[in-house]
Amino acid sequence: MKKLALLGALAVALLAAGGALAQDKPVHLKMSSWVPPAHPLNPAFEAWAKDIEKESHGSITATLFTSEQLGKAVDHYDMARDGIADLAYVNPGYQPGRFPIIAAGELPFLMANADGGTEALDQWYRQYAAKEMHDVHFCFAFVHDPGTFHGNKKIMLPSDIKGMKIRPADATIGNMVTLLGGTNVQAAAPEVRDVLERHVADAVTFPWGSIILFGIDKVVKYHMDAQLYVTTFVWVMNKQTYDGMSAAQKKVIDDHCTTQWALKVAAPWAAFEAAGRPKLAQEPGHVVYKISADDLAAWKKAVEPLTAEWAAGARKAGVDPDKALASLKAELVKYKAAD
């Protein structure tokens, strides 16, 4: 009898919990992604939102706006902060110097793959997110599959950058271009084809699959086959939207703002980018070329000052750079993503 009574009480509690979610004030989230509809991130964000709708018993729903419908790519962090979007896909490196801590993930030749890199970055950055992104509600961080140089001439050595005009993926790669004697051309991903087509830029740093997705393969020919860099991204939420939710709804959001969900969202994109390398190699007129071990060593030597630059920015932000970078590298080893 006692067991039956206990089971009955448990069933009532579960029904009450489900009822509480169902009776919560409905919340409809505006989610903003600046990449085009065909980008693999978009269905991943939609799947994330659908699972939230399911787990909240329909009390939390969402609409995804793509292709900069709600604002420019560079503005997405501020859009989340100001409530123009409830959730936004952000490239912190689009605003040089504003997010110096997470920029550690942008250091060249640091990460070998996107899956482990996403897990490592997200786990590592959780200890710093509230400090660096205090005016939004941090959900998770992730990276794309390693990108490289794509241009209209072969870039073999660091000295080849001198005099070139290059669109960098983020602030750290921009610093690398300057360090090596090149000129940066600032353009968000949707604008890259245009700046190359108009010869405003000679080359771009970009992941492989997106070269085709954004039509950049129509305006570049040579592709350096090296794991040069990854770009860090975050999925962040408007604080007032989160704070206005019930405790039950907040728990649903919290359960979807995890390292596991960071990987679920980023993994399809990682696979998409990796598949771009063989596709480009098969396109007529395109040249995917490798660099020698000596050339790679020259690159790694040439970019060493970038770590000191990052450390100075992290120190100004109140973080011990040696401890922070060692911690990130340890996470990368743990998740088998160290270069």
MARGUMI-457026 format. One record per residue (C-alpha): residue number from 1; residue in one letter; x, y, z. Coordinates in steps of 0.02 Angstrom, whole numbers, always signed. Example, Ala and Ser with C-alpha at 12.3 -4.5 7.8 and 13.67 -1.06 7.14 Angstrom:
MIMAR resi resn      X      Y      Z
MIMAR    1    A   +615   -225   +390
MIMAR    2    S   +684    -53   +357
//
This chain:
MIMAR resi resn      X      Y      Z
MIMAR    1    M     +0     +0     +0
MIMAR    2    K   +141   +118    +45
MIMAR    3    K   +220    +87   -125
MIMAR    4    L    +56   +125   -214
MIMAR    5    A    +33   +284   -114
MIMAR    6    L   +211   +339   -156
MIMAR    7    L   +185   +304   -341
MIMAR    8    G    +21   +400   -336
MIMAR    9    A   +103   +549   -254
MIMAR   10    L   +243   +545   -382
MIMAR   11    A   +119   +542   -525
MIMAR   12    V    +26   +691   -452
MIMAR   13    A   +190   +787   -434
MIMAR   14    L   +239   +750   -613
MIMAR   15    L    +69   +803   -678
MIMAR   16    A    +80   +962   -575
MIMAR   17    A   +252  +1001   -646
MIMAR   18    G   +191   +972   -823
MIMAR   19    G    +37  +1076   -789
MIMAR   20    A   +143  +1217   -722
MIMAR   21    L   +242  +1223   -883
MIMAR   22    A    +86  +1213   -989
MIMAR   23    Q     +5  +1354   -889
MIMAR   24    D   +158  +1468   -894
MIMAR   25    K   +142  +1631   -987
MIMAR   26    P   +179  +1594  -1170
MIMAR   27    V   +348  +1657  -1231
MIMAR   28    H   +387  +1679  -1415
MIMAR   29    L   +572  +1700  -1453
MIMAR   30    K   +644  +1796  -1600
MIMAR   31    M   +805  +1708  -1649
MIMAR   32    S   +927  +1793  -1768
MIMAR   33    S  +1055  +1709  -1879
MIMAR   34    W  +1147  +1815  -2006
MIMAR   35    V  +1196  +1671  -2121
MIMAR   36    P  +1087  +1623  -2272
MIMAR   37    P   +943  +1498  -2257
MIMAR   38    A  +1045  +1356  -2336
MIMAR   39    H  +1180  +1365  -2201
MIMAR   40    P  +1180  +1208  -2091
MIMAR   41    L  +1176  +1311  -1932
MIMAR   42    N   +998  +1367  -1966
MIMAR   43    P   +912  +1196  -1958
MIMAR   44    A  +1019  +1160  -1805
MIMAR   45    F   +955  +1317  -1718
MIMAR   46    E   +778  +1271  -1768
MIMAR   47    A   +799  +1095  -1697
MIMAR   48    W   +863  +1174  -1536
MIMAR   49    A   +707  +1283  -1527
MIMAR   50    K   +590  +1138  -1568
MIMAR   51    D   +661  +1036  -1426
MIMAR   52    I   +634  +1183  -1309
MIMAR   53    E   +453  +1196  -1368
MIMAR   54    K   +430  +1011  -1333
MIMAR   55    E   +512  +1015  -1162
MIMAR   56    S   +414  +1171  -1111
MIMAR   57    H   +251  +1087  -1164
MIMAR   58    G   +225  +1223  -1294
MIMAR   59    S   +246  +1372  -1179
MIMAR   60    I   +407  +1427  -1268
MIMAR   61    T   +403  +1444  -1457
MIMAR   62    A   +522  +1529  -1577
MIMAR   63    T   +546  +1599  -1751
MIMAR   64    L   +716  +1603  -1835
MIMAR   65    F   +761  +1755  -1942
MIMAR   66    T   +906  +1723  -2061
MIMAR   67    S  +1010  +1824  -2185
MIMAR   68    E  +1028  +1981  -2077
MIMAR   69    Q   +839  +2012  -2078
MIMAR   70    L   +846  +2089  -1904
MIMAR   71    G  +1016  +2173  -1921
MIMAR   72    K  +1194  +2161  -1986
MIMAR   73    A  +1308  +2019  -1932
MIMAR   74    V  +1424  +2136  -1838
MIMAR   75    D  +1278  +2201  -1732
MIMAR   76    H  +1211  +2035  -1669
MIMAR   77    Y  +1283  +2044  -1493
MIMAR   78    D  +1205  +2215  -1467
MIMAR   79    M  +1042  +2153  -1544
MIMAR   80    A  +1032  +2019  -1408
MIMAR   81    R  +1081  +2144  -1274
MIMAR   82    D   +951  +2272  -1329
MIMAR   83    G   +809  +2149  -1364
MIMAR   84    I   +801  +2172  -1552
MIMAR   85    A   +824  +1983  -1549
MIMAR   86    D   +791  +1868  -1402
MIMAR   87    L   +931  +1753  -1459
MIMAR   88    A  +1073  +1793  -1577
MIMAR   89    Y  +1215  +1704  -1664
MIMAR   90    V  +1371  +1808  -1631
MIMAR   91    N  +1548  +1813  -1699
MIMAR   92    P  +1640  +1903  -1557
MIMAR   93    G  +1789  +1933  -1672
MIMAR   94    Y  +1686  +2051  -1780
MIMAR   95    Q  +1714  +2183  -1646
MIMAR   96    P  +1903  +2192  -1616
MIMAR   97    G  +1955  +2216  -1436
MIMAR   98    R  +1781  +2201  -1362
MIMAR   99    F  +1792  +2018  -1310
MIMAR  100    P  +1977  +1988  -1275
MIMAR  101    I  +1956  +1829  -1171
MIMAR  102    I  +1864  +1718  -1294
MIMAR  103    A  +1985  +1778  -1428
MIMAR  104    A  +2106  +1646  -1362
MIMAR  105    G  +2010  +1521  -1468
MIMAR  106    E  +2055  +1620  -1625
MIMAR  107    L  +2244  +1598  -1606
MIMAR  108    P  +2315  +1517  -1764
MIMAR  109    F  +2362  +1332  -1767
MIMAR  110    L  +2274  +1301  -1601
MIMAR  111    M  +2130  +1184  -1643
MIMAR  112    A  +2132  +1030  -1753
MIMAR  113    N  +1945   +998  -1771
MIMAR  114    A  +1777  +1078  -1738
MIMAR  115    D  +1689   +945  -1634
MIMAR  116    G  +1819   +930  -1497
MIMAR  117    G  +1859  +1115  -1518
MIMAR  118    T  +1678  +1160  -1482
MIMAR  119    E  +1670  +1052  -1327
MIMAR  120    A  +1836  +1121  -1264
MIMAR  121    L  +1796  +1303  -1299
MIMAR  122    D  +1623  +1294  -1222
MIMAR  123    Q  +1684  +1207  -1064
MIMAR  124    W  +1828  +1329  -1047
MIMAR  125    Y  +1733  +1489  -1082
MIMAR  126    R  +1594  +1457   -956
MIMAR  127    Q  +1709  +1519   -818
MIMAR  128    Y  +1733  +1685   -908
MIMAR  129    A  +1568  +1717   -999
MIMAR  130    A  +1481  +1806   -855
MIMAR  131    K  +1630  +1925   -842
MIMAR  132    E  +1655  +1961  -1026
MIMAR  133    M  +1473  +1951  -1087
MIMAR  134    H  +1387  +2013   -931
MIMAR  135    D  +1250  +2110  -1022
MIMAR  136    V  +1175  +1956  -1107
MIMAR  137    H  +1128  +1782  -1049
MIMAR  138    F  +1263  +1665  -1115
MIMAR  139    C  +1198  +1502  -1188
MIMAR  140    F  +1346  +1416  -1269
MIMAR  141    A  +1503  +1439  -1374
MIMAR  142    F  +1564  +1342  -1526
MIMAR  143    V  +1685  +1346  -1673
MIMAR  144    H  +1682  +1299  -1857
MIMAR  145    D  +1797  +1172  -1940
MIMAR  146    P  +1972  +1246  -1965
MIMAR  147    G  +1983  +1373  -2106
MIMAR  148    T  +2124  +1437  -2214
MIMAR  149    F  +2177  +1559  -2351
MIMAR  150    H  +2079  +1565  -2513
MIMAR  151    G  +2134  +1686  -2648
MIMAR  152    N  +2194  +1721  -2823
MIMAR  153    K  +2374  +1671  -2795
MIMAR  154    K  +2462  +1537  -2694
MIMAR  155    I  +2507  +1590  -2518
MIMAR  156    M  +2648  +1476  -2464
MIMAR  157    L  +2748  +1573  -2335
MIMAR  158    P  +2712  +1712  -2209
MIMAR  159    S  +2815  +1830  -2318
MIMAR  160    D  +2687  +1808  -2458
MIMAR  161    I  +2561  +1910  -2357
MIMAR  162    K  +2663  +2069  -2373
MIMAR  163    G  +2571  +2195  -2482
MIMAR  164    M  +2413  +2088  -2497
MIMAR  165    K  +2238  +2147  -2455
MIMAR  166    I  +2152  +2011  -2354
MIMAR  167    R  +1982  +1995  -2275
MIMAR  168    P  +2015  +1915  -2105
MIMAR  169    A  +1892  +1799  -2018
MIMAR  170    D  +1908  +1886  -1850
MIMAR  171    A  +2011  +2013  -1752
MIMAR  172    T  +2153  +1893  -1714
MIMAR  173    I  +2176  +1845  -1896
MIMAR  174    G  +2167  +2030  -1936
MIMAR  175    N  +2312  +2058  -1817
MIMAR  176    M  +2405  +1918  -1904
MIMAR  177    V  +2381  +2000  -2074
MIMAR  178    T  +2448  +2166  -2007
MIMAR  179    L  +2593  +2079  -1921
MIMAR  180    L  +2644  +1999  -2086
MIMAR  181    G  +2634  +2161  -2185
MIMAR  182    G  +2463  +2144  -2264
MIMAR  183    T  +2311  +2258  -2261
MIMAR  184    N  +2146  +2207  -2184
MIMAR  185    V  +1983  +2226  -2278
MIMAR  186    Q  +1839  +2218  -2156
MIMAR  187    A  +1683  +2129  -2219
MIMAR  188    A  +1556  +2014  -2139
MIMAR  189    A  +1537  +1842  -2217
MIMAR  190    P  +1387  +1889  -2327
MIMAR  191    E  +1491  +2031  -2403
MIMAR  192    V  +1649  +1933  -2442
MIMAR  193    R  +1610  +1884  -2621
MIMAR  194    D  +1577  +2066  -2664
MIMAR  195    V  +1742  +2133  -2596
MIMAR  196    L  +1838  +1996  -2688
MIMAR  197    E  +1742  +2021  -2849
MIMAR  198    R  +1778  +2208  -2845
MIMAR  199    H  +1963  +2172  -2807
MIMAR  200    V  +1949  +2266  -2642
MIMAR  201    A  +2027  +2109  -2567
MIMAR  202    D  +2150  +1984  -2641
MIMAR  203    A  +2112  +1840  -2525
MIMAR  204    V  +2003  +1785  -2380
MIMAR  205    T  +2017  +1672  -2229
MIMAR  206    F  +1863  +1561  -2229
MIMAR  207    P  +1810  +1382  -2190
MIMAR  208    W  +1798  +1265  -2339
MIMAR  209    G  +1614  +1227  -2365
MIMAR  210    S  +1562  +1408  -2342
MIMAR  211    I  +1672  +1459  -2488
MIMAR  212    I  +1546  +1370  -2599
MIMAR  213    L  +1392  +1418  -2497
MIMAR  214    F  +1430  +1604  -2509
MIMAR  215    G  +1479  +1592  -2693
MIMAR  216    I  +1659  +1640  -2656
MIMAR  217    D  +1721  +1494  -2762
MIMAR  218    K  +1668  +1598  -2912
MIMAR  219    V  +1798  +1732  -2871
MIMAR  220    V  +1948  +1636  -2797
MIMAR  221    K  +2055  +1496  -2867
MIMAR  222    Y  +2191  +1443  -2742
MIMAR  223    H  +2161  +1361  -2573
MIMAR  224    M  +2298  +1327  -2444
MIMAR  225    D  +2270  +1155  -2367
MIMAR  226    A  +2316  +1195  -2186
MIMAR  227    Q  +2222  +1206  -2021
MIMAR  228    L  +2259  +1391  -2002
MIMAR  229    Y  +2125  +1449  -1881
MIMAR  230    V  +1950  +1429  -1812
MIMAR  231    T  +1827  +1568  -1771
MIMAR  232    T  +1738  +1572  -1604
MIMAR  233    F  +1550  +1599  -1597
MIMAR  234    V  +1422  +1616  -1460
MIMAR  235    W  +1234  +1592  -1448
MIMAR  236    V  +1171  +1722  -1324
MIMAR  237    M  +1003  +1776  -1255
MIMAR  238    N   +926  +1940  -1203
MIMAR  239    K   +936  +1952  -1013
MIMAR  240    Q   +764  +2027   -990
MIMAR  241    T   +685  +1889  -1094
MIMAR  242    Y   +769  +1756   -987
MIMAR  243    D   +733  +1844   -822
MIMAR  244    G   +549  +1862   -869
MIMAR  245    M   +524  +1676   -885
MIMAR  246    S   +453  +1563   -750
MIMAR  247    A   +570  +1452   -651
MIMAR  248    A   +512  +1301   -751
MIMAR  249    Q   +542  +1390   -916
MIMAR  250    K   +714  +1448   -861
MIMAR  251    K   +759  +1269   -821
MIMAR  252    V   +711  +1216   -997
MIMAR  253    I   +823  +1352  -1069
MIMAR  254    D   +964  +1305   -950
MIMAR  255    D   +949  +1123  -1004
MIMAR  256    H   +976  +1182  -1184
MIMAR  257    C  +1122  +1297  -1146
MIMAR  258    T  +1250  +1160  -1117
MIMAR  259    T  +1408  +1093  -1196
MIMAR  260    Q  +1308   +946  -1262
MIMAR  261    W  +1191  +1064  -1354
MIMAR  262    A  +1337  +1169  -1416
MIMAR  263    L  +1403  +1012  -1500
MIMAR  264    K  +1231   +963  -1568
MIMAR  265    V  +1212  +1134  -1648
MIMAR  266    A  +1390  +1146  -1714
MIMAR  267    A  +1419   +967  -1774
MIMAR  268    P  +1317   +977  -1936
MIMAR  269    W  +1410  +1136  -1983
MIMAR  270    A  +1577  +1054  -1945
MIMAR  271    A  +1536   +909  -2062
MIMAR  272    F  +1476  +1030  -2196
MIMAR  273    E  +1638  +1131  -2192
MIMAR  274    A  +1749   +976  -2194
MIMAR  275    A  +1656   +913  -2348
MIMAR  276    G  +1697  +1075  -2439
MIMAR  277    R  +1881  +1032  -2459
MIMAR  278    P  +1859   +885  -2579
MIMAR  279    K  +1719   +977  -2670
MIMAR  280    L  +1832  +1126  -2705
MIMAR  281    A  +1973  +1010  -2759
MIMAR  282    Q  +1857   +936  -2890
MIMAR  283    E  +1794  +1103  -2957
MIMAR  284    P  +1870  +1148  -3127
MIMAR  285    G  +2003  +1282  -3113
MIMAR  286    H  +2028  +1265  -2926
MIMAR  287    V  +2194  +1219  -2845
MIMAR  288    V  +2201  +1147  -2668
MIMAR  289    Y  +2384  +1144  -2619
MIMAR  290    K  +2482  +1084  -2469
MIMAR  291    I  +2629  +1169  -2384
MIMAR  292    S  +2785  +1079  -2324
MIMAR  293    A  +2827  +1042  -2143
MIMAR  294    D  +2962  +1177  -2151
MIMAR  295    D  +2836  +1303  -2218
MIMAR  296    L  +2714  +1257  -2080
MIMAR  297    A  +2851  +1283  -1950
MIMAR  298    A  +2886  +1454  -2026
MIMAR  299    W  +2703  +1500  -2009
MIMAR  300    K  +2695  +1445  -1828
MIMAR  301    K  +2853  +1545  -1789
MIMAR  302    A  +2788  +1700  -1879
MIMAR  303    V  +2624  +1705  -1782
MIMAR  304    E  +2699  +1684  -1609
MIMAR  305    P  +2681  +1871  -1567
MIMAR  306    L  +2492  +1852  -1579
MIMAR  307    T  +2491  +1754  -1416
MIMAR  308    A  +2578  +1898  -1327
MIMAR  309    E  +2452  +2020  -1402
MIMAR  310    W  +2308  +1911  -1342
MIMAR  311    A  +2387  +1897  -1169
MIMAR  312    A  +2398  +2087  -1153
MIMAR  313    G  +2212  +2104  -1194
MIMAR  314    A  +2163  +1965  -1074
MIMAR  315    R  +2268  +2043   -936
MIMAR  316    K  +2179  +2209   -960
MIMAR  317    A  +2014  +2115   -943
MIMAR  318    G  +2070  +2052   -773
MIMAR  319    V  +2118  +1875   -824
MIMAR  320    D  +2283  +1785   -795
MIMAR  321    P  +2329  +1746   -976
MIMAR  322    D  +2452  +1607   -937
MIMAR  323    K  +2326  +1516   -829
MIMAR  324    A  +2183  +1545   -952
MIMAR  325    L  +2277  +1485  -1106
MIMAR  326    A  +2347  +1334  -1015
MIMAR  327    S  +2170  +1290   -961
MIMAR  328    L  +2105  +1304  -1140
MIMAR  329    K  +2246  +1197  -1207
MIMAR  330    A  +2210  +1066  -1074
MIMAR  331    E  +2028  +1060  -1129
MIMAR  332    L  +2082  +1040  -1310
MIMAR  333    V  +2191   +892  -1263
MIMAR  334    K  +2048   +818  -1161
MIMAR  335    Y  +1930   +829  -1310
MIMAR  336    K  +2061   +774  -1438
MIMAR  337    A  +2061   +939  -1530
MIMAR  338    A  +2237  +1005  -1498
MIMAR  339    D  +2334  +1048  -1656
//
